[in-house]
């Protein structure tokens, strides 16, 4: 045990050093691929090393190769940080090392996850009767929700997907926004529906599905239908008109699924809840805990109204599975047989923040995003492509040379983003929106402060000079 304690002490001290350096260290990784491979690669040793030496070496070879994504100035890819209790709870989850698939394998973590799921539904103002699952991320949350949807829409056509499979089944169509996230496409492929089942519906100037087109497409066929709507798309944070679209979809017998990877959490704030009007009418919702709830990777959440469809799509039994009739076995609701108790950090974060704390964090992020976009937008040769309505904004940088083309502006935008990230004060990602290259500003970290906003704008000013 002494060896274990010594290794944990080294990890603890390394973690403290890492966290204490977030304010001053480059937010961007500084090491090259070649240098990382030179340090990390090597022959598999024949004889093992002392565990303490292993952890020390792991810390050493990773230097320069890690983004400061826990920093308050990391604005790429909608990546949150980890609140203190969530981080600590995640360490405990690893230490306890329970297989959270069954109550029998981890009684305490099973009940913790059961409670965390109920709290999440309450926090997001979703129907009490819904079931839920903690998955690895929104990708598997989509898979879980859409597997339930597939079972339900085929059952309505008198087809049992579990018994009969997909061969010969009625063809399912999946209606989505043209601005959907790629994880929806991949979930559809995982479920054997194929890319051809997807039908993208045009959006208006606000990035919302056009209602007239939506109704027209629904009316084209009476085949089994799944509709996927956006609760904040990845570029501009656009919300579809749920209160209008969902009733139309229901009239045509469609299952409605919501991609709410981060935008679903707008429901926590009274100031922002109007964006999600009518979203509670849907059949399923997918979101991420490691985004706006600020728990460590990995944590997705699937919430499904039809408990029977959800359970039938996921459950499995075997003679050696020790089922507890009064307990909630996660294996009945998740696509995993062996799984980490990722709901434990969720439970901790919700206790640490409380309903009011989550709302305040979300509102703070929205305000900071707005300030960053407006601040950078005032600098020379910049243009705000999208002023944030939530926590997502877009900025474009211009080539000031005479006769510069859109291609030149696209190149200039990518060059400036690369230089900003290289400078190290802040980190952003790029995107293409309506054919234009842009810098995407995404704020979801609980650590982001007014000082971070100021430092970020000044760092961009410095780069542009």
N, C-alpha and C positions, 0 to 999 in steps of 0.2 A: 504493500500500500504506500510505503514511503516514496517509491519510484513514481507512482501515480500522482501523489501530492506534489512532488517536485516538478513533474511535467506540467501539471495544472498551474503551478506557481509561475512557471516560465510563460505559459500562455496568457495568464492573467496580467503579468507585467507587460507583455508585448501588446495586449489589448489596450491597457491604460496608456501606453506610449502612443499607440495609434490614434486613440480618441483625443488625447491632449494635443496632438499635432494637427488636428483638422483645420484649425484657424489659420495656421501659418504655412502648412505644406501645400504644394501644388495640388489642385483638385483633379487635375489630369494625370494619368500615369505618365511617367517620364522615360521609362526603360523602353528599348526597342525590342522587337520580336527576336532578333538575333542574340541580343545580350541575355534575354530571359532564357532562351534555349541553351545558351552556353552555360548558364548557372544551374539550370534545373535538370537538363538532360544528363544522361550518364548511364552506365551499365547498372542493371539490377544487382545489388550487392549479394554476395554469397552468405556473408555473415551479417547479422543485424547490428544496429547501433543502439546505444543507450537512449532511452526514450526522451530524456531531457535534451540530449544533443540533437535528436530528430526535430523536436519542436523549435529549438534555437536555429537550426539550419533552415527550417521551413520559413521562419520569420525573415531570416537573412536573404534567402534567394528570392523572396517576394518583393523586396524593397524596390521601389520605382515602378513596379508592375501592377499597382493597385490604384484604381480611381478613388477619389475621396467622395464616394457616392453618399456617405453619411453626412457630408458637409452641408451647411445651409446654402452653399453656392453651387450645388450640382443641379442643373435644370434640364437634364436630358432623359428621354425615354420614360418619363413618368415613374421615376424611382424614388421612393420615400426613404427615410432613415429608419431608426429603431428607437422607440422610447426607452428610457432606462429600465423600466420593469419588464418590457417585452424582450429586450436583449438578455437580461438576467434570466427570465423565464425560459428563453431558448437554450441557454446554457444548462439549466436544470433539466430541460427536456432531453438533451443529449446525455446528461449524467444518469438520469433515471432509466433511459434506454428501454422504454416500454413499447411493445408492438400495439399500437392503438387501433388495430383492426377489430379487436374483441374486448368486451368488458372483462372477460376472464383473464386476458393477457395484461391488462392494466386498469384495474377498477377505478382508481382515482382520476387518471387522465381521461377515462371514458366519461365520467360524470362532469369533469371540467369542460370537456368539449361539448357535451350535451348542453350545459349551461351557457357556454359562449355562443353557441348557435342560436339559442333562444334570445339572448341579449342582442345579437346582431339583427334578428328580425324586428325586435322591438325598436332598436336604434334607427333602423331604416324605414320604419312605419310600413312594414309589409305584413300580409295576412298571417294571423296567428296559426292557422291550420297548416301552413307550409312545412315541408320537410327541408333539410339542408344537408350539406356535406362540405367538409374542409378538404380541399384538393391541393395539388402542388402549385397551382396558379390559375389564371383565367382560362388558359388553354384547356386544362382538364375540367374546369368548371363548365365551359361551353360543351365539352364532350359529354359530361354527366347530364346536363340539362337537355341537350339535343338528343341524347340516347333515350331519355324519358319521352321527349316529344315524338321521336320516331315510333316508339312503342304505342303511344296513345293515338296518333293519327292513323296508324295502320290498324289498330284495334277497332277504330271507328269504321273501318272498311272490312271488318271481320277477318283480319289477318293477324296471326300470332307470331310476332317477330322472333321470340325465343324458341318456339317450336318449329316454325316453318322457314326461318331465315329470310334473306332478301331475294333469293332466286325465285322469280315468278311473282313477286309481290307487286302491288300497285306502285307505280313510280311516284316518289315524293318530290315536290318542288320546294325550294327554299328561296323565299323572297327577301332580299336584303337591300340596304342602302349602297349606293355606288361608293360611299366612303367607309365601308365596313373595314374592320380590322382583319388582317390575314389569319388570325387564329380561328375565325369563323370558318374560313375556307378549309383550314386543316382539320378542324373538327368534323366537317362534312365529309372529308376524304376518309378520316379514321372510321366513320360510321358506314362506309361503303356506299354512300349516296352519289359520290362523284361530282366533279366540278360542273358538269353539264346540268346538274340539278339546281345550280345557283342562278338566280335571275336578279340582276342589279337594277334598282329603280332610280331614275334620275332625281336629283335634289334641287332645291331652290337656292337663291343667293345666300341664304342663311345656313346652308348645308343640311336642310331638313328634307325628308322624303316628300315629294309632291303628292298631295292627297288625291288629286284627280287621276294621276297616273297609277297610283297605288290601287285605287278602286277598279280601274280598267283592267289591270293585270290580274287581280283576284277574280274578276268575272270571266276571264278567258277559259277557265277550266274548273271542274269540280274534283280534281285529283287531290290526294292528301297534301296539305300545305303547312309549312312552318314559316313563320315570319320572324325576322331578326331585326330589331330596332336599336338605334344608338342612344345611349344615355351618356352623351359627351364623346364625340369621335376624337381620334387621336391628334388631329391637327388644330382644330379650332374649338373643340369642346361643344359641338353642336348636339342639341337634343331634338329628337323627332317629336312630333305632336302626338303624344301618346293618347291624350283624351279624345282625339279624333280618329286616329288610325286603328287603335285597338278595337273599338266597337265595330268598325267596318270589317276588320279581320275576323272577329267573332261571328258576324253575320254569315260569313263564308266558311265557318267551321275550322278556321286555322288555329294552330297553336302559336302563341306570341311569346318570343324569347327576347330578353333585354340584355344587350352587351353594355354593362355598367361598370367596366373594369375600375374606373375611378369616379365617374360621374354619378354613380348611384349614391355616393356619399353626400351629394348635394342635398339629399332629403333630410340630413341631420340638422341643417341650418334653416331656421325660419326665413332668413333673408334670401336664401337660394332655392328653397323647396319648390318655388313656382316653376322652375325649369323641368321638374319631374311630374307635373300635373297629370294624373291619370295613369301613371306607371304601375300603380298597384293593381290595375285591371289585367295585367299580363299573366302568363302561365308559369314563367320561369325567369330568373335573374342570375347573372354571373357577375362577380366582382372580385377584387383583389384586396387582401388584408395588407400585403406588403407595399401597396401604393399609399392611399390616403389614410389608412389606419396606422401606418408606420410601425408595423411589426417586421421582423427579419424575414428574408427569403427562406423558404418558399411558402406562400399561403394564398390560395384562391378559395372562393366561397361560392357554392352553388345553392340556390334556393328555388324550390319547386312546389307549386301549388298542389299538384296531383300526387299525393304521397304514394298511392298504389302504383302509378306508372313509374315513379322514381325507384321504388323498392324493387319492382319486377325487373327493371332495366339493369340493376346493379347487383342484387343479392346473389349469394352462392351458399351452398351448404355441403358439408362433408361429414363423415362419421367421426372424425377426430376434432371437429370444431365444437368447442364447449360453449354452447349458447346459453345465455341467461335470459329466461323468458321475461323478467321484469326490467332488464337493462336495455340500453340502446347500443347495439353492436354496429360499429361504423362500417363493417364489411357489407352491411345491408344497403348502404347508401353511397359507397365510394367505389371507384374502379380499381382500388389497390387491395392486395391481399396482406401485404406487410406495409405498414405505414407509420410515419413519424407523427407524434401527437402535436401537430402544428396549430391546433386550436388552443393550446396552453398559453402561448404568447398573446393570442387574441384576448383571452380571459384576463391576462395581466394588464394589457394596454387599456382595456375597457374599464378596469377597476382604477387604474392610475389616472385616466383622463376624465372618466364620467361622461355623461351625455353632454354637459355644458362644455367640457374641455375639448371633446371631439368637434363640436360645432365651432368653438372659438378658433381651433387650429385650422379648420377648413376656411373659415372667413378670413383669417390672417393670410393664408396662402393665396387666396383670390386677390386680396389687396396688394400683396407683394408682387404678384405676377403683373398686375395692372401697372404698378409703379415702374417695374423693370422695363416693360414694353414701351411705355410712354417716355421714360428717361432715355433709352437708347434711340427711340424714334425721333428725338430732337437733335441727334448728332448729325453732322454733315453726311450727305450721300447715303442716307438710310430712308427706308419707307416702312411704315407699319402696314403689313398686308392684312392682319387681323387683330383688332383691339380686343383683348380678352373679355369675354362675358362670364367666364369661370376662371380656370387656372391655366389656360392654354392661349398663347399668342404667337403670332408669326411676324418676323422682321426680315426685310430684304436689304441687301447692300448693293450700291450702284457703282459701276465703273464710270468715273467722271470724264473719261477721255471723249473727245468729239466723235460723233457718229457711232457711239457704242451701241451694240445690239442687245437683244434679250439674252442671247448666248453669252455675251460678255458679262452682263449683269449676273447671270447664273454662275459663271466662273468666279466672278468677284465675290459673290455671296459665300461660296464654298471656301474660297481662300481666306476670307475674313473669319469665318467660323473656326477654321484650322488654326489661325493665328491667335484667336481668343483662347482657345483650349490650350495652345502651346504656352501662352503667357501664364496660365495656371491659376489665376484668381477665381475663375468660374469655368463651368463646363456646360456646353450646349450641344444639341444634336441638330442635324439638318433634315429636311424633308422636301418633297415636291408637292406643291398644292396648286391645282388648276394649271399645271404646266410650268410653274415658276419655282425655282429653288428658293428656299427660305430657311432661316434659323428658327427653330422651334423653341419656345420658352415654356417650360412646364415646371410649376412650383407645387410640390406635394410634401415637402419635408418640414417636420415640426420645428427643426432648428433654424430655418430661414428667418432672419431678423431684418429690421430696418437698416442696420449697419451692413448686412450682406447685400441688400439692394444697392446701397450707395457704393460699396466697393465694386460691385459688378458693373454698374454703369460707368464708373471711372476707369475700370480696366478696359472696357470697350472703347472709351474715348481715347485712351492711351494707344491702343492698337490701331485705331483709325488714323491717329496722327502719324 
